[in-house]
Amino acid sequence: MEQDRIVAALSGAPAWAKVGLTMPSEKMRERAALEIANCIVDVLERPLVVADRNQLTLSL
C-alpha cells in the first residue's frame, strides 16, 4: 500500500522537478530532489482513508 502512495506522490510531483533531476547543474538537481522528496513526505503524512465499500456516499 505504501508503494502505491509513493507512486501517486511521484506522479503528482511538479514536472520541473522530474526534469530537474536530469539537469547538468548540481544545484538544480538538488532543488528538484528536495521538491520530489517534499511531495512524497506530504503524501505519506496524510492519513490513509480506506472507504468502506458498503457505505453509501451522500452528496452535500
SVG drawing of the C-alpha trace seen along z (x, -y; Angstrom):
<svg xmlns="http://www.w3.org/2000/svg" viewBox="-27 -25 54 28">
<polyline fill="none" stroke="black" stroke-width="0.4" points="0.0,0.0 2.8,-2.4 4.3,-1.7 1.1,-2.9 1.1,-6.1 4.7,-6.8 3.9,-6.2 1.0,-8.6 3.3,-11.2 5.9,-10.8 3.1,-11.1 1.8,-14.3 5.2,-15.9 5.8,-19.0 7.1,-18.4 10.0,-20.8 11.3,-18.7 11.1,-15.5 13.0,-17.0 15.3,-18.8 16.7,-15.5 18.4,-15.1 19.9,-18.6 23.7,-19.0 23.6,-21.6 24.2,-20.0 22.2,-22.8 19.2,-22.3 19.3,-18.5 19.4,-19.1 16.4,-21.5 14.5,-19.1 15.3,-16.2 14.2,-18.3 10.9,-19.1 10.2,-15.5 11.1,-14.4 8.6,-17.0 5.9,-15.7 6.5,-12.2 6.5,-13.3 3.3,-15.3 1.5,-12.2 2.8,-9.8 1.9,-12.2 -1.7,-12.3 -3.9,-9.8 -4.8,-6.8 -8.5,-6.8 -10.0,-3.4 -13.5,-3.7 -16.0,-1.1 -17.5,0.4 -20.8,0.9 -21.1,-2.8 -23.2,-4.9 -21.9,-8.3 -24.2,-11.2 -23.8,-14.4 -23.6,-17.6"/>
</svg>
